[in-house]
Amino acid sequence: MTDVIVLGAGMAGVGAALALQEQGRNVVIVDRKPKFAGETSYGNAGIIQAEAVEPYAMPTDIPSLVAIALKRTNDVEWNVESILAEVRSLLAYFRNSQPGRYRRITGTWGRLIRRSREDHARYIDDAGADGLIRRDGFHQAYRDEAKLAAAVAKAERVKAEFGVGFAALDSAGLMAAEPALKPGFAGAIHWTDSWCCSSPGDLTQAYGDLFVKRGGRLLDGDAETLAADGAGWRVDTAEGKVSAKDVVVCLGAWSPKLLKRFGYRIPMVRKRGYHQHFQNNPLDKPLMDASVGAVFVPMKLGMRITTGAELTAMTATQNLRQLEEAEKGARKVLDFGGPVENQPWHGTRPCMPDMLPVLGKAPKHDGLWFDFGHGHQGFTLGPTTGVLLAELMAGNGDPVLEALSPARFA
């Protein structure tokens, strides 16, 4: 008999399912695409970002806001319709990015991030996925001396506060580490604690295969059919109706739409990201290029170029400006081939206005649990929030969960 239904087969859903199995639960994962990593768990930069102890805040200084408004930066793309549609969430995001609130939020976020490698490590070997992982970090590179100096100062601060490891590289040091680079960078931060994955989709699939090996099932089903069923919940699948006492919503950017039907209004800022693979892999490690708001990542399929954030509707047509600018920037410093795919990939990051995931029991319903809103770090934090949720469902809550509780939106 099924104890728990997990809705969503991305990294958050698989992480929750594995952790619940470890608590002795019989778990079924239901997804409208009957495969693991069908959405953003496939399309990210593949970095388990142990260095990202400060969440992505909205810029609050006038020059940065003007640059975004006038589209002078490649970090953010936007359109009027989407800004108006999410204006309340964006205003809350702005308020939470102010220094006092941001420091409090970072205290919680940093605790999650710093345990992320440990939570991935509990599954990597058993999933046979060690060959996908490198544990020697990535480079965050700067083409401007002043911005590099500011980045080094920030790195020193997060090292002092959180113990984050890094090495500062000048131009010569970066080019020695990455011989394929052409001149153009002032230097880089080598974040040494982070782990990099050559195929995030394959890693999520490996975790999913481990879940199945341990007795779990992945079923083709529609989360929109979720309904109360006596003292529990049920959902329709290709194999018929499945019922369980508990259901966990791990649907990322789709979560608020489902939960609205049950009386929950969850604010969210939806940030679209793009990627495309290119032939050849000139880099040894991922390189985050601050000047073009992109990451250049050596992966199994070729060099993946990933973009910053586009504020747009989930159903909007592709706007490839950011990806095109990122490719232009990459070609100034690297030689590589043409695109592997005919069409770039895109997906939506589920970002909460307070930059913290939504994790815990639904305030109005027994047996309904939330695990979504990981922002830019779903790949990093999926196993972590899964472990925390499983412990909470077993009656062993971590103090960090208070700040993540869905009750904050009640």
C-alpha positions in Angstrom: 0.0 0.0 0.0 1.3 3.5 -0.9 2.0 5.7 2.1 3.1 8.9 0.3 2.5 10.3 -3.2 5.2 12.7 -4.4 4.0 15.0 -7.2 6.9 15.9 -9.4 9.9 13.9 -10.7 12.6 16.5 -10.6 15.5 16.8 -8.1 13.2 18.1 -5.4 10.7 15.3 -5.9 13.3 12.5 -6.1 15.1 13.9 -3.1 12.0 13.9 -1.1 11.0 10.4 -2.2 14.5 8.9 -1.4 14.5 10.5 2.1 10.9 9.2 2.8 12.0 5.7 1.7 14.8 5.9 4.3 12.1 6.6 6.9 10.4 3.3 5.9 7.7 4.9 3.7 6.2 3.2 0.6 6.4 6.0 -1.9 5.1 6.7 -5.4 6.2 9.6 -7.6 3.6 10.9 -10.1 4.6 13.2 -13.0 2.9 14.2 -16.2 6.1 13.3 -18.0 6.7 9.7 -16.9 10.5 10.3 -16.6 12.9 11.8 -14.1 14.4 15.3 -14.7 11.9 16.4 -17.4 12.1 20.1 -16.5 14.6 22.4 -14.8 16.4 19.5 -13.1 17.7 18.8 -16.6 18.5 22.3 -17.8 20.6 23.9 -15.1 24.4 24.5 -14.9 24.9 21.3 -13.0 26.7 22.8 -10.1 26.1 21.8 -6.5 26.7 25.3 -5.3 28.2 24.9 -1.8 29.5 28.5 -2.2 26.1 30.1 -2.8 25.4 30.9 0.8 23.7 34.1 -0.1 20.6 33.8 -2.2 20.0 35.8 -5.4 18.7 39.1 -4.2 17.1 41.8 -6.3 19.4 44.7 -6.9 18.4 47.6 -4.7 20.9 50.3 -5.9 19.8 52.8 -8.4 22.5 52.2 -11.1 21.7 48.4 -11.2 18.0 49.0 -11.3 18.4 51.5 -14.2 20.6 49.1 -16.1 17.9 46.4 -15.8 15.1 48.9 -16.7 17.0 50.0 -19.8 18.1 46.4 -20.6 21.8 47.4 -20.5 22.7 44.2 -18.6 22.4 40.6 -19.8 21.6 39.4 -16.3 17.9 40.1 -16.5 15.4 40.3 -19.4 11.8 41.4 -18.9 8.5 42.4 -20.5 5.8 44.8 -19.3 3.1 42.2 -19.1 5.0 39.8 -16.9 6.1 42.7 -14.6 2.5 43.7 -14.1 1.4 40.2 -13.6 3.9 39.6 -10.7 4.2 43.2 -9.4 3.2 42.3 -5.8 5.7 39.4 -5.7 8.4 41.6 -7.2 7.8 44.3 -4.6 8.0 41.8 -1.8 11.2 40.5 -3.4 12.6 44.0 -3.4 11.7 44.6 0.3 13.2 41.3 1.3 16.4 42.2 -0.6 17.0 45.2 1.7 20.1 44.7 3.9 18.4 44.0 7.3 15.9 41.4 6.0 18.4 40.0 3.6 20.9 39.2 6.4 18.2 37.3 8.3 17.2 35.4 5.2 20.8 34.6 4.4 21.3 33.0 7.9 18.7 30.4 7.0 19.7 30.0 3.4 23.3 29.6 4.2 22.6 26.7 6.6 20.8 24.8 3.8 23.5 25.4 1.2 26.4 24.4 3.4 24.9 20.9 4.0 24.0 20.3 0.4 27.1 18.3 -0.5 26.5 16.0 2.5 22.9 15.4 1.4 23.9 14.6 -2.2 26.7 12.3 -1.0 24.3 10.0 0.8 23.0 9.0 -2.7 25.8 9.5 -5.2 27.7 6.2 -4.6 24.5 4.0 -4.2 23.2 5.5 -7.4 26.4 4.6 -9.3 26.8 8.3 -10.2 30.3 9.1 -9.0 31.5 9.3 -12.5 29.2 12.3 -13.1 30.7 14.4 -10.3 33.8 16.5 -10.0 34.7 17.9 -6.6 37.1 20.6 -7.5 34.9 23.7 -7.9 34.4 26.2 -10.7 35.6 29.7 -11.7 33.6 32.9 -11.4 35.5 35.2 -13.8 35.5 39.0 -14.2 36.6 41.2 -17.1 36.8 44.3 -14.9 39.4 44.9 -12.2 37.2 46.8 -9.9 34.5 44.1 -10.0 37.1 41.5 -9.4 38.3 43.3 -6.3 34.8 43.6 -5.0 34.2 39.9 -5.6 37.4 39.0 -3.7 36.3 41.1 -0.8 32.9 39.3 -0.8 34.6 35.9 -1.0 36.7 36.8 2.0 33.5 37.8 3.9 31.6 34.6 3.2 34.7 32.6 4.0 34.8 34.2 7.4 31.1 33.9 8.0 30.4 30.4 6.5 33.7 28.8 6.0 33.4 28.8 2.2 36.6 27.8 0.4 38.0 29.9 -2.5 41.2 31.0 -4.2 41.6 34.4 -5.9 43.2 34.1 -9.3 44.7 37.0 -11.4 44.6 36.9 -15.2 47.7 34.8 -15.5 46.4 32.3 -12.9 43.1 31.9 -14.6 44.7 31.3 -18.0 47.0 28.8 -16.5 44.0 27.0 -15.0 42.1 27.2 -18.3 44.6 27.2 -21.2 41.9 27.5 -23.8 40.9 31.0 -22.6 42.0 34.0 -24.7 43.0 37.2 -22.9 40.1 39.3 -21.7 39.6 38.5 -18.0 41.1 40.4 -15.1 40.9 37.3 -13.0 38.5 35.0 -11.2 37.3 33.5 -7.9 38.0 29.7 -7.8 35.2 28.4 -5.6 36.8 25.2 -4.3 33.9 23.7 -2.3 31.4 23.3 -5.0 30.8 20.1 -6.9 30.2 20.0 -10.7 28.1 17.5 -12.7 28.7 16.6 -16.3 24.9 15.9 -16.8 22.4 17.1 -14.2 19.6 15.2 -16.0 21.6 12.0 -15.7 22.3 12.6 -12.0 18.6 13.1 -11.3 17.8 10.0 -13.4 20.4 8.0 -11.4 18.8 9.1 -8.2 15.4 8.2 -9.7 16.7 4.8 -10.7 17.9 4.3 -7.1 14.5 5.2 -5.8 13.0 2.5 -8.1 15.6 0.0 -7.1 14.7 0.5 -3.5 11.0 -0.3 -4.3 9.6 3.0 -5.4 7.4 3.6 -8.5 7.3 6.4 -11.0 3.8 6.7 -12.6 2.4 8.8 -15.4 -0.2 11.0 -13.9 -1.7 14.5 -13.7 -1.2 16.4 -10.5 -4.2 18.5 -11.4 -6.4 15.5 -10.5 -5.3 15.7 -6.9 -8.3 15.4 -4.6 -9.1 14.6 -1.0 -9.9 10.9 -0.4 -11.3 10.3 3.0 -8.5 10.8 5.5 -6.0 10.9 2.7 -5.4 11.9 -0.9 -5.7 10.5 -4.4 -4.5 11.2 -7.9 -5.3 9.8 -11.3 -2.5 7.9 -13.1 -2.2 5.8 -16.3 -2.4 2.8 -14.0 -5.6 4.0 -12.2 -6.3 6.0 -9.1 -3.5 6.0 -6.5 -4.4 6.9 -2.9 -2.2 7.6 0.1 -2.4 9.2 3.5 0.2 11.9 2.6 1.0 13.8 -0.6 4.0 16.0 -1.2 3.8 18.8 -3.8 7.2 19.2 -5.5 6.1 20.8 -8.7 8.4 23.8 -8.8 6.9 26.7 -10.7 3.6 24.8 -11.3 2.9 24.4 -7.5 1.0 27.7 -6.9 -1.5 26.9 -9.7 -2.3 23.5 -8.2 -2.5 24.8 -4.6 -4.8 27.7 -5.5 -7.6 25.2 -5.9 -7.2 24.2 -2.3 -7.3 27.8 -1.0 -3.6 28.7 -1.0 -2.3 31.8 -2.7 1.4 31.4 -2.9 3.4 34.4 -4.3 6.2 33.5 -6.7 8.6 35.2 -9.0 9.1 33.0 -12.1 12.5 33.4 -13.7 13.0 31.7 -17.1 16.5 30.4 -18.0 17.9 29.1 -21.3 20.6 26.8 -22.4 22.2 25.5 -25.5 25.0 23.0 -26.1 27.9 23.8 -28.5 30.3 21.4 -30.1 33.6 20.9 -28.3 34.5 21.4 -24.6 37.3 23.9 -24.4 37.1 24.4 -20.6 38.2 22.2 -17.8 35.8 23.6 -15.2 32.5 25.6 -15.5 33.2 29.3 -15.9 30.7 31.9 -14.7 31.2 35.0 -16.8 29.9 37.9 -14.7 30.1 40.3 -17.7 27.5 38.5 -19.8 25.4 36.9 -17.0 26.1 33.4 -18.2 27.8 30.1 -17.3 29.9 28.1 -19.7 29.9 24.5 -18.6 31.7 21.4 -20.0 29.1 18.7 -20.2 28.6 15.3 -21.8 26.7 16.8 -24.8 29.2 19.7 -25.3 29.7 23.1 -23.8 26.5 24.2 -22.3 25.9 28.0 -22.2 23.2 28.9 -19.5 21.7 32.3 -19.1 20.5 34.6 -16.3 16.8 35.4 -15.6 14.0 36.3 -17.9 10.8 37.6 -16.2 8.2 36.2 -18.5 5.1 34.0 -18.6 5.7 30.2 -18.5 3.9 29.9 -21.8 5.6 32.7 -23.6 7.5 32.1 -26.8 11.3 32.0 -26.6 13.2 35.3 -26.5 16.8 34.4 -27.2 18.5 37.8 -26.7 20.2 36.7 -23.5 21.5 33.4 -25.0 22.7 35.2 -28.1 24.6 37.8 -26.0 26.1 35.0 -23.9 27.3 33.2 -26.9 28.9 36.3 -28.3 30.6 36.9 -25.0 31.8 33.3 -24.9 33.3 33.4 -28.5 35.4 36.4 -27.5 37.3 34.3 -25.1 36.9 30.7 -26.3 37.0 28.8 -29.5 34.2 26.3 -29.9 31.9 24.8 -32.5 28.3 25.3 -33.6 25.1 24.4 -31.7 24.3 20.8 -30.9 20.6 21.2 -30.8 18.3 22.9 -33.3 16.3 24.6 -30.6 17.6 26.0 -27.3 16.1 24.6 -24.1 14.2 26.8 -21.6 12.7 26.3 -18.2 11.3 28.2 -15.2 13.0 28.7 -11.8 10.4 28.9 -9.0 11.7 31.9 -6.9 10.0 33.0 -3.7 9.8 36.7 -2.8 11.7 35.9 0.5 14.2 33.7 -1.4 13.6 30.7 0.8 12.0 27.4 -0.3 8.5 26.5 0.9 8.8 23.4 3.1 6.5 21.8 5.5 2.9 21.0 6.3 0.0 22.8 4.6 -1.7 25.0 7.1 -5.3 24.1 6.2 -5.0 20.4 5.3 -3.8 17.2 7.0 -1.5 15.0 5.0 -0.7 17.8 2.4 3.0 18.8 2.4 5.0 21.4 0.4 8.5 21.1 -1.0 9.1 23.7 -3.7 10.3 27.3 -4.4 14.1 26.5 -4.4 14.8 29.4 -6.8 18.1 29.0 -8.6 19.2 26.1 -6.4 16.7 23.3 -6.9 19.5 21.0 -8.2 21.7 21.9 -5.2 19.0 21.7 -2.5 16.6 19.0 -3.7 18.2 16.3 -1.5 18.5 18.7 1.5 14.9 19.8 1.6 13.9 16.2 1.0 15.8 15.0 4.1 14.4 17.9 6.2 10.8 17.2 5.1 11.1 13.4 5.7 12.4 14.2 9.2 9.5 16.6 9.8 6.9 14.1 8.6 8.5 11.6 11.1 8.1 14.1 13.9 11.7 15.2 14.1 11.7 18.8 12.8 14.8 20.9 12.4 14.7 24.4 13.8 15.5 25.8 10.4 12.1 24.7 9.2 10.3 27.5 11.0 11.6 30.0 8.5 10.6 27.7 5.6 7.1 26.9 6.8 4.1 27.4 4.4 2.4 29.1 7.3 4.3 32.3 6.4 1.9 32.8 3.4 -1.3 31.9 5.3 
